Amino acid sequence: RPGVDTSRVLLWSNTAFFVWNFGVVMCERLVVGTRLVRFLSSITPRAVVPLVIVMCSLPMAHWFGGPYMYGGFLEDYAKFVPMIVKI
């Protein structure tokens, strides 16, 4: 497709994103029973737990959306996604 920058598309980045999320969920499963986490969960609102999990995955979201934005599939979406780029 003309005008598409395929040199910036990273192969296997979608897989890396889901492997990262798997690691985040597995870490959450491992620490959920510890005393510290039980104490923190008793004093924090229930909505905080999903927020923390999402915030752990959010920095790697460009691994999933990046190939689509650079490939020209989500050009409108790319305008509203904050990305850290090398200057």
DSSP file (Angstrom, degrees, kcal/mol; ACC not computed):
  #  RESIDUE AA STRUCTURE BP1 BP2  ACC     N-H-->O    O-->H-N    N-H-->O    O-->H-N    TCO  KAPPA ALPHA  PHI   PSI    X-CA   Y-CA   Z-CA
    1    1 A R    >         0   0    0      0, 0.0     3,-1.2     0, 0.0     2,-0.0   0.000 360.0 360.0 360.0 129.5    0.0    0.0    0.0
    2    2 A P  T 3   +     0   0    0      0, 0.0     3,-0.1     0, 0.0     0, 0.0  -0.342 360.0  22.5 -66.6 142.6    1.5    3.4   -0.9
    3    3 A G  T 3  S+     0   0    0      1,-0.3     2,-0.5    -2,-0.0    69,-0.0   0.516  87.8 128.3  83.9   5.8    2.5    5.7    1.9
    4    4 A V    <   -     0   0    0     -3,-1.2     2,-1.3    67,-0.0    -1,-0.3  -0.842  54.8-141.5 -99.6 128.0    2.8    3.0    4.5
    5    5 A D    >   +     0   0    0     65,-0.8     3,-0.9    -2,-0.5     4,-0.1  -0.692  28.6 168.3 -88.9  90.2    6.0    3.0    6.5
    6    6 A T  G >   +     0   0    0     -2,-1.3     3,-1.0     1,-0.2    -1,-0.2   0.610  64.6  76.7 -79.5 -11.3    6.6   -0.8    6.9
    7    7 A S  G 3  S+     0   0    0      1,-0.2    -1,-0.2    -3,-0.1    -2,-0.1   0.729  93.5  52.5 -71.1 -19.1   10.2   -0.3    8.2
    8    8 A R  G <  S+     0   0    0     -3,-0.9     2,-0.5    62,-0.1    -1,-0.2   0.458  83.2 105.6 -94.4  -2.1    8.8    0.7   11.6
    9    9 A V    <   -     0   0    0     -3,-1.0     2,-0.5    61,-0.1    -3,-0.0  -0.683  62.0-148.3 -81.8 125.4    6.6   -2.4   12.0
   10   10 A L    >   -     0   0    0     -2,-0.5     3,-1.2    53,-0.1     4,-0.3  -0.831  11.1-131.7 -97.3 124.4    8.1   -4.8   14.6
   11   11 A L  T 3  S+     0   0    0     -2,-0.5    -1,-0.0     1,-0.2     0, 0.0  -0.481  88.9  14.9 -71.8 145.6    7.4   -8.5   14.0
   12   12 A W  T 3> S+     0   0    0     -2,-0.2     4,-2.2     1,-0.1    -1,-0.2   0.537  85.2 124.6  70.0  10.5    6.2  -10.4   17.0
   13   13 A S  H <> S+     0   0    0     -3,-1.2     4,-2.2     2,-0.2     5,-0.1   0.866  71.4  53.5 -69.5 -33.7    5.3   -7.3   18.9
   14   14 A N  H  > S+     0   0    0     -4,-0.3     4,-2.0     2,-0.2    -1,-0.2   0.920 109.9  48.2 -63.4 -42.3    1.7   -8.4   19.5
   15   15 A T  H  > S+     0   0    0      1,-0.2     4,-2.4     2,-0.2    -2,-0.2   0.912 109.8  52.3 -63.5 -42.4    3.0  -11.7   20.9
   16   16 A A  H  X S+     0   0    0     -4,-2.2     4,-2.4     1,-0.2    -1,-0.2   0.893 107.6  52.9 -60.5 -39.9    5.4   -9.8   23.2
   17   17 A F  H  X S+     0   0    0     -4,-2.2     4,-2.1     1,-0.2    -1,-0.2   0.925 111.9  43.8 -61.9 -45.3    2.5   -7.6   24.4
   18   18 A F  H  X S+     0   0    0     -4,-2.0     4,-2.1     2,-0.2    -1,-0.2   0.826 111.8  53.1 -73.6 -30.2    0.4  -10.7   25.4
   19   19 A V  H  X S+     0   0    0     -4,-2.4     4,-2.2     2,-0.2    -1,-0.2   0.907 109.1  50.6 -66.8 -41.2    3.4  -12.4   27.0
   20   20 A W  H  X S+     0   0    0     -4,-2.4     4,-2.2     2,-0.2    -2,-0.2   0.932 110.5  48.8 -59.5 -46.0    4.0   -9.3   29.1
   21   21 A N  H  X S+     0   0    0     -4,-2.1     4,-2.5     1,-0.2    -1,-0.2   0.875 108.2  54.2 -62.9 -37.3    0.3   -9.3   30.1
   22   22 A F  H  X S+     0   0    0     -4,-2.1     4,-2.5     1,-0.2    -1,-0.2   0.922 108.9  49.2 -60.5 -43.5    0.6  -13.0   31.0
   23   23 A G  H  X S+     0   0    0     -4,-2.2     4,-2.4     2,-0.2    -2,-0.2   0.890 110.3  50.5 -63.0 -40.4    3.6  -12.1   33.2
   24   24 A V  H  X S+     0   0    0     -4,-2.2     4,-2.2     2,-0.2    -2,-0.2   0.931 112.9  45.4 -63.3 -45.8    1.6   -9.3   34.9
   25   25 A V  H  X S+     0   0    0     -4,-2.5     4,-2.2     2,-0.2    -2,-0.2   0.891 113.0  50.4 -66.8 -39.1   -1.3  -11.6   35.6
   26   26 A M  H  X S+     0   0    0     -4,-2.5     4,-2.0     2,-0.2    -1,-0.2   0.900 110.2  49.8 -66.8 -40.2    0.9  -14.4   36.9
   27   27 A C  H  X S+     0   0    0     -4,-2.4     4,-2.1     2,-0.2    -2,-0.2   0.905 110.3  51.0 -62.6 -40.6    2.8  -12.0   39.2
   28   28 A E  H  X S+     0   0    0     -4,-2.2     4,-1.1     1,-0.2    -2,-0.2   0.903 109.8  49.8 -63.0 -40.4   -0.6  -10.8   40.5
   29   29 A R  H  < S+     0   0    0     -4,-2.2     4,-0.3     1,-0.2    -1,-0.2   0.862 111.1  50.3 -65.5 -35.5   -1.7  -14.4   41.1
   30   30 A L  H  < S+     0   0    0     -4,-2.0     3,-0.4     1,-0.2    -2,-0.2   0.867 117.5  36.7 -72.1 -36.7    1.6  -15.1   43.0
   31   31 A V  H >< S+     0   0    0     -4,-2.1     3,-1.4     1,-0.2     6,-0.3   0.514  90.2  91.7 -95.6  -4.9    1.4  -12.1   45.4
   32   32 A V  T 3< S+     0   0    0     -4,-1.1    -1,-0.2     1,-0.3    -2,-0.1   0.789  88.6  48.0 -64.0 -26.6   -2.3  -12.0   45.9
   33   33 A G  T 3  S+     0   0    0     -3,-0.4    -1,-0.3    -4,-0.3    -2,-0.1   0.474  85.4 112.0 -93.8  -1.4   -2.1  -14.3   49.0
   34   34 A T  S <> S-     0   0    0     -3,-1.4     4,-2.4     1,-0.1     5,-0.2  -0.311  76.2-118.2 -72.7 158.0    0.7  -12.4   50.8
   35   35 A R  H  > S+     0   0    0      1,-0.2     4,-2.5     2,-0.2     5,-0.2   0.897 112.3  52.4 -62.7 -41.8    0.1  -10.6   54.0
   36   36 A L  H  > S+     0   0    0      1,-0.2     4,-2.8     2,-0.2    -1,-0.2   0.927 111.5  45.6 -62.3 -45.0    1.1   -7.2   52.6
   37   37 A V  H  > S+     0   0    0     -6,-0.3     4,-2.6     2,-0.2    -1,-0.2   0.893 112.1  51.6 -67.9 -38.8   -1.3   -7.5   49.6
   38   38 A R  H  X S+     0   0    0     -4,-2.4     4,-1.2     2,-0.2    -1,-0.2   0.906 112.0  47.4 -62.8 -40.3   -4.1   -8.7   51.8
   39   39 A F  H  X S+     0   0    0     -4,-2.5     4,-0.9     2,-0.2     3,-0.4   0.940 113.1  47.4 -65.4 -46.8   -3.6   -5.8   54.1
   40   40 A L  H >X S+     0   0    0     -4,-2.8     4,-1.1     1,-0.2     3,-0.6   0.879 109.9  53.5 -62.8 -37.1   -3.5   -3.3   51.2
   41   41 A S  H 3< S+     0   0    0     -4,-2.6    -1,-0.2     1,-0.2    -2,-0.2   0.776 104.2  56.8 -70.1 -23.7   -6.6   -4.8   49.6
   42   42 A S  H 3< S+     0   0    0     -4,-1.2    -1,-0.2    -3,-0.4    -2,-0.2   0.738 114.0  37.8 -77.9 -21.0   -8.5   -4.4   52.9
   43   43 A I  H << S+     0   0    0     -4,-0.9    -2,-0.2    -3,-0.6    -1,-0.2   0.508 106.2  73.6-108.2  -5.0   -7.8   -0.6   52.9
   44   44 A T  S  < S-     0   0    0     -4,-1.1     5,-0.1    -5,-0.1     2,-0.0  -0.796  87.7-100.7-108.1 152.2   -8.1    0.2   49.2
   45   45 A P    >   -     0   0    0      0, 0.0     3,-1.6     0, 0.0     4,-0.5  -0.319  31.7-116.7 -65.1 152.3  -11.3    0.4   47.1
   46   46 A R  T >  S+     0   0    0      1,-0.3     3,-0.7     2,-0.2    -2,-0.0   0.787 111.0  65.3 -61.8 -28.4  -12.0   -2.5   44.9
   47   47 A A  T 3> S+     0   0    0      1,-0.2     4,-1.1     2,-0.2    -1,-0.3   0.648  88.7  69.8 -70.7 -13.6  -11.7   -0.4   41.8
   48   48 A V  H <> S+     0   0    0     -3,-1.6     4,-2.6     2,-0.2    -1,-0.2   0.861  87.8  62.5 -74.0 -35.1   -8.0    0.1   42.4
   49   49 A V  H <> S+     0   0    0     -3,-0.7     4,-2.1    -4,-0.5     5,-0.2   0.944 106.7  41.6 -60.6 -52.4   -6.9   -3.5   41.7
   50   50 A P  H  > S+     0   0    0      0, 0.0     4,-2.6     0, 0.0    -1,-0.2   0.879 113.9  55.4 -62.2 -34.0   -8.0   -3.6   38.0
   51   51 A L  H  X S+     0   0    0     -4,-1.1     4,-2.4     2,-0.2    -2,-0.2   0.912 107.7  48.0 -63.3 -42.4   -6.6   -0.1   37.7
   52   52 A V  H  X S+     0   0    0     -4,-2.6     4,-1.4     2,-0.2    -1,-0.2   0.905 112.0  49.6 -65.1 -40.9   -3.2   -1.2   38.9
   53   53 A I  H  X S+     0   0    0     -4,-2.1     4,-1.1    -5,-0.2     3,-0.2   0.923 112.4  47.1 -64.8 -43.6   -3.2   -4.2   36.6
   54   54 A V  H >X S+     0   0    0     -4,-2.6     4,-2.2     1,-0.2     3,-0.5   0.907 109.6  53.9 -63.9 -41.0   -4.1   -2.1   33.6
   55   55 A M  H 3< S+     0   0    0     -4,-2.4    -1,-0.2     1,-0.2    -2,-0.2   0.771 104.4  55.8 -67.2 -24.2   -1.4    0.5   34.5
   56   56 A C  H 3< S+     0   0    0     -4,-1.4    -1,-0.2    -3,-0.2    -2,-0.2   0.800 115.2  38.4 -73.6 -28.5    1.2   -2.3   34.6
   57   57 A S  H X< S+     0   0    0     -4,-1.1     3,-1.4    -3,-0.5     4,-0.2   0.724  97.8  79.6 -92.2 -24.2    0.2   -3.3   31.0
   58   58 A L  G >< S+     0   0    0     -4,-2.2     3,-1.9     1,-0.3     4,-0.3   0.846  83.6  60.5 -58.2 -39.5   -0.3    0.2   29.6
   59   59 A P  G 3  S+     0   0    0      0, 0.0     3,-0.4     0, 0.0    -1,-0.3   0.788 109.1  45.3 -60.8 -23.2    3.4    1.1   29.1
   60   60 A M  G X> S+     0   0    0     -3,-1.4     3,-1.7     1,-0.2     4,-0.5   0.331  80.9 103.0 -99.4   7.3    3.7   -1.9   26.7
   61   61 A A  H X>  +     0   0    0     -3,-1.9     4,-2.5     1,-0.3     3,-1.0   0.779  69.6  68.1 -62.8 -26.3    0.5   -1.1   24.8
   62   62 A H  H 3> S+     0   0    0     -3,-0.4     4,-2.0    -4,-0.3    -1,-0.3   0.761  88.8  65.8 -65.8 -22.1    2.5    0.3   21.9
   63   63 A W  H <4 S+     0   0    0     -3,-1.7    -1,-0.3     2,-0.2    -2,-0.2   0.851 111.6  34.9 -64.7 -32.1    3.7   -3.2   21.2
   64   64 A F  H << S+     0   0    0     -3,-1.0     4,-0.5    -4,-0.5    -2,-0.2   0.919 129.0  31.9 -85.8 -49.3    0.2   -4.1   20.3
   65   65 A G  H  X S+     0   0    0     -4,-2.5     4,-2.3     1,-0.2     3,-0.3   0.730 101.8  78.2 -84.3 -22.5   -1.1   -0.9   18.7
   66   66 A G  H  X S+     0   0    0     -4,-2.0     4,-3.2    -5,-0.3     5,-0.3   0.913  91.7  49.4 -56.0 -50.9    2.2    0.2   17.1
   67   67 A P  H  > S+     0   0    0      0, 0.0     4,-1.6     0, 0.0     6,-0.2   0.864 113.2  48.6 -59.2 -34.4    2.2   -2.1   14.1
   68   68 A Y  H  4>S+     0   0    0     -4,-0.5     5,-1.9    -3,-0.3     6,-1.3   0.890 114.4  44.7 -72.1 -38.7   -1.4   -1.2   13.3
   69   69 A M  H ><5S+     0   0    0     -4,-2.3     3,-1.0     4,-0.2    -3,-0.2   0.934 117.5  43.5 -70.5 -45.0   -0.7    2.6   13.6
   70   70 A Y  H 3<5S+     0   0    0     -4,-3.2   -65,-0.8     1,-0.2    -1,-0.2   0.793 110.3  57.8 -70.6 -26.1    2.6    2.4   11.6
   71   71 A G  T 3<5S-     0   0    0     -4,-1.6    -1,-0.2    -5,-0.3    -2,-0.2   0.520 116.4-113.1 -81.4  -4.8    1.0    0.1    9.1
   72   72 A G  T X 5S+     0   0    0     -3,-1.0     3,-0.6    -4,-0.3    -3,-0.2   0.505  86.8 113.7  90.1   4.0   -1.7    2.6    8.3
   73   73 A F  T 3 <S+     0   0    0     -5,-1.9    -4,-0.2    -6,-0.2     3,-0.2   0.862  85.8  29.6 -76.6 -34.7   -4.6    0.6    9.7
   74   74 A L  T 3> S+     0   0    0     -6,-1.3     4,-2.3     1,-0.2    -1,-0.2  -0.363  71.0 143.3-121.8  51.8   -5.4    3.0   12.6
   75   75 A E  H <> S+     0   0    0     -3,-0.6     4,-0.6     1,-0.2    -1,-0.2   0.889  77.4  46.2 -62.0 -40.8   -4.4    6.4   11.3
   76   76 A D  H >4 S+     0   0    0      1,-0.2     3,-0.7    -3,-0.2     4,-0.3   0.890 113.3  49.7 -68.1 -39.1   -7.2    8.2   13.0
   77   77 A Y  H >4 S+     0   0    0      1,-0.2     3,-1.7     2,-0.2     4,-0.4   0.859 100.6  64.9 -66.4 -36.3   -6.6    6.4   16.3
   78   78 A A  H >< S+     0   0    0     -4,-2.3     3,-0.7     1,-0.3    -1,-0.2   0.742  90.4  65.8 -62.4 -24.3   -2.9    7.2   16.2
   79   79 A K  T << S+     0   0    0     -3,-0.7    -1,-0.3    -4,-0.6    -2,-0.2   0.748 106.9  40.7 -69.4 -22.4   -3.6   10.9   16.5
   80   80 A F  T <  S+     0   0    0     -3,-1.7    -1,-0.2    -4,-0.3    -2,-0.2   0.355  92.9  93.6-109.6   4.1   -5.0   10.4   20.0
   81   81 A V  S <  S-     0   0    0     -3,-0.7     2,-0.4    -4,-0.4    -4,-0.0  -0.877  72.7-133.8-101.7 116.5   -2.6    7.8   21.4
   82   82 A P        -     0   0    0      0, 0.0     2,-0.4     0, 0.0    -2,-0.1  -0.531  30.7-177.4 -69.5 126.3    0.3    9.4   23.4
   83   83 A M        -     0   0    0     -2,-0.4     2,-0.7    -5,-0.1    -2,-0.0  -0.966  27.1-132.3-125.9 141.3    3.5    7.7   22.3
   84   84 A I        +     0   0    0     -2,-0.4     2,-0.3     2,-0.0     0, 0.0  -0.846  36.4 179.6 -90.6 120.0    7.1    8.2   23.5
   85   85 A V        -     0   0    0     -2,-0.7     2,-0.3     2,-0.0    -2,-0.0  -0.903  32.6-107.3-124.2 151.0    9.3    8.6   20.5
   86   86 A K              0   0    0     -2,-0.3    -2,-0.0     1,-0.1     0, 0.0  -0.606 360.0 360.0 -76.4 131.4   13.0    9.2   20.0
   87   87 A I              0   0    0     -2,-0.3    -1,-0.1     0, 0.0    -2,-0.0   0.398 360.0 360.0 -99.2 360.0   13.7   12.8   18.9
